[in-house]
Amino acid sequence: GVPVLCICRGFQELNVALGGSLHQRVQELPGYLDHREPQSDVLAVQYAPQHPVQVQSGGLLEALGLAPGFEVNSLHSQGIDRLASDLRAEALAPDGLVEAVSLPGAPGFVLGVQWHPEWEFMNNPVSLNLFTAFREACLAYARNRQGR
């Protein structure tokens, strides 16, 4: 299948499209972090790492060779409430909020992340790893289509 990389809103929409649901204001829920960016700050501060995520073992992120934990930026007030049954949680924030998902059994690469890996990705080994994996999946898909 066509490789898919869902970022931020796309991550949330993937979950909803497959039958999951969202919290509308995570920051108002007891026990959850405030995942919103400091809007009055410059972009470099808004997009700076805000909290760690813990990679779940046995999944796509682990298979990509990512560290068991790493820091991500955080610019959202919505978050996954009920994870769609076909999705797999790939990474969790310290408060338990799902920050990355994959679609096991999909005919191609499907990954969704709540953070923004595109921000200064050339200086971020995790982001480079994600985009390299996505690129490789796209190239493999194109090669397979040409071979038909």
C-alpha positions as CSV (number, residue, x, y, z in Angstrom):
1,G,0.0,0.0,0.0
2,V,0.8,3.7,-0.3
3,P,3.2,4.7,2.6
4,V,1.5,7.1,5.1
5,L,3.2,9.4,7.6
6,C,0.6,11.2,9.7
7,I,1.8,14.3,11.7
8,C,-0.1,16.1,14.5
9,R,-3.7,16.6,13.2
10,G,-3.1,13.8,10.7
11,F,-2.2,11.5,13.6
12,Q,-5.4,12.4,15.3
13,E,-7.5,12.0,12.1
14,L,-6.0,8.6,11.5
15,N,-7.2,7.4,14.9
16,V,-10.7,8.9,14.4
17,A,-11.0,7.6,10.8
18,L,-10.3,4.1,12.1
19,G,-12.9,4.3,14.9
20,G,-11.0,5.9,17.8
21,S,-11.9,9.0,19.7
22,L,-10.1,12.2,21.0
23,H,-10.0,14.2,24.2
24,Q,-10.7,17.8,23.2
25,R,-8.8,19.5,25.9
26,V,-6.1,17.2,27.4
27,Q,-4.8,20.0,29.6
28,E,-8.1,20.0,31.5
29,L,-8.0,16.3,32.4
30,P,-6.7,15.3,35.9
31,G,-3.3,13.7,35.7
32,Y,-2.4,14.9,32.2
33,L,0.4,17.3,31.2
34,D,-0.4,20.5,29.4
35,H,0.6,19.5,25.9
36,R,0.1,23.0,24.4
37,E,3.0,25.1,23.2
38,P,3.9,28.4,24.8
39,Q,2.1,30.5,22.2
40,S,3.7,33.8,23.2
41,D,7.2,32.5,22.7
42,V,9.2,32.5,19.5
43,L,8.8,29.5,17.2
44,A,12.2,28.0,18.3
45,V,10.8,27.8,21.9
46,Q,7.3,26.6,20.8
47,Y,8.8,23.8,18.8
48,A,11.5,22.9,21.3
49,P,11.4,19.5,23.1
50,Q,8.8,19.6,25.8
51,H,8.5,16.1,27.2
52,P,9.9,12.6,26.7
53,V,8.1,9.7,25.1
54,Q,8.6,6.1,25.9
55,V,8.8,3.7,22.9
56,Q,6.7,0.6,23.3
57,S,8.6,-2.6,22.7
58,G,7.9,-4.8,19.7
59,G,6.6,-2.1,17.4
60,L,7.6,-0.1,14.4
61,L,9.5,2.6,16.2
62,E,11.6,-0.1,18.0
63,A,12.2,-1.8,14.6
64,L,13.4,1.5,13.2
65,G,16.1,1.5,15.8
66,L,14.9,4.4,17.8
67,A,16.0,4.8,21.4
68,P,13.6,3.5,24.1
69,G,12.9,7.1,25.0
70,F,13.5,10.5,23.5
71,E,12.3,14.1,23.8
72,V,9.6,15.5,21.5
73,N,7.9,18.9,21.0
74,S,4.3,19.3,22.0
75,L,1.8,21.7,20.3
76,H,-1.6,20.2,20.8
77,S,-4.6,20.4,23.1
78,Q,-6.4,17.4,21.6
79,G,-5.1,13.8,22.2
80,I,-6.2,10.3,21.8
81,D,-8.9,9.2,24.2
82,R,-9.8,5.7,22.8
83,L,-7.3,4.2,20.5
84,A,-8.7,2.7,17.3
85,S,-8.7,-1.1,17.6
86,D,-6.6,-1.6,14.5
87,L,-3.9,0.9,15.7
88,R,-0.9,0.0,17.9
89,A,0.4,2.5,20.4
90,E,4.1,3.1,19.5
91,A,5.1,5.7,22.1
92,L,3.5,7.2,25.2
93,A,4.0,10.5,27.0
94,P,4.8,10.4,30.8
95,D,1.1,10.9,31.5
96,G,0.2,7.9,29.4
97,L,-1.1,9.9,26.4
98,V,-0.5,8.1,23.1
99,E,2.1,10.0,21.1
100,A,2.7,7.7,18.2
101,V,0.8,4.9,16.4
102,S,1.3,2.3,13.7
103,L,-1.1,0.1,11.7
104,P,0.1,-3.5,12.1
105,G,-1.0,-5.6,9.2
106,A,-1.2,-2.7,6.8
107,P,0.1,-3.5,3.3
108,G,2.6,-0.7,3.6
109,F,4.3,1.7,6.0
110,V,1.8,3.5,8.3
111,L,3.1,5.7,11.1
112,G,1.4,8.6,13.0
113,V,3.1,10.9,15.4
114,Q,1.6,13.6,17.6
115,W,4.7,15.8,17.6
116,H,6.3,17.7,14.7
117,P,9.3,15.8,13.4
118,E,9.6,18.2,10.5
119,W,10.8,21.0,12.8
120,E,14.6,21.4,12.2
121,F,14.6,17.7,11.3
122,M,18.2,17.8,9.9
123,N,19.4,18.5,13.5
124,N,17.3,15.7,15.1
125,P,18.4,12.1,14.8
126,V,14.9,10.7,15.6
127,S,13.3,12.9,12.9
128,L,15.9,11.9,10.4
129,N,15.3,8.3,11.2
130,L,11.5,8.7,10.7
131,F,11.8,10.6,7.4
132,T,14.5,8.2,6.1
133,A,12.2,5.2,6.9
134,F,9.3,7.0,5.2
135,R,11.5,7.8,2.2
136,E,12.6,4.2,1.9
137,A,9.0,3.0,2.1
138,C,8.0,5.5,-0.7
139,L,10.9,4.4,-2.9
140,A,10.1,0.7,-2.4
141,Y,6.4,1.4,-3.2
142,A,7.4,3.3,-6.4
143,R,9.8,0.4,-7.4
144,N,7.0,-2.1,-6.9
145,R,4.5,-0.1,-9.0
146,Q,7.0,0.2,-11.8
147,G,7.6,-3.5,-11.8
148,R,3.9,-4.3,-12.5
